[in-house]
Amino acid sequence: GLETFRDNLITDDLAKKRVEVAIISFDNQVKIVQEFITADQFENPVLTAQGQTYMGTAIHKALDMIATRKSEYRNNGITYYRPWVFLITDGEPQGESEKVVKEAGDRIQQEEDNKHVAFFAVGVEGANMDKLGEIVQRTPLKLRGLDFREMFIWLSASMQQVSHSKVDEQVALPPPGWGAV
């Protein structure tokens, strides 16, 4: 799926320079797999599901990374698009306090309300969709089967549309045919 995402983005001359990707994995620990990098420099990592799910901690890490990146842009006089966060999980928060998870959910709400990020949650087989719905503001989507490829095709097409828009412009996105509410 990630390879398809990259391949679709790099065919668009504007998107491959404007879209930046970072990846965080979370199980018994939260790891930055890929710092922010443009789509044309992105290399596909191998990700596996294992261990517990430090979801709240990962959410905080993602939002911290975005805040740092936006600060770098502002300090250099560079305008930027509203960042998107895609949380993809096969479970629910485990191994960390409920307080950390609640604070992460509160932070998502604040960031969404202030239009600082657009935060999407995707549950794969076995994900606790009710719990995801408690954490995020937008209705989480359940991936149909293991159709990561279609999800990432949709994501790359959406990113291409956004990259061709003006900063702060509303962009109509195609319906996500890869997922269900």
Secondary structure, 3 states (H helix, E strand, C coil): CHHHHHHHHHCCCCHHHHCEEEEEEECCCEEEEEEEEEHHHCCCCCCCCCCCCCHHHHHHHHHHHHHHHHHHHHHCCCCCCCCEEEEEECCCCCCCCHHHHHHHHHHHHHHHHCCCCEEEEEECCCCCHHHHHHHCCCCCEEECCCCHHHHHHHHHHHHHHHHCCCCCCCCCCCCCCCEEC
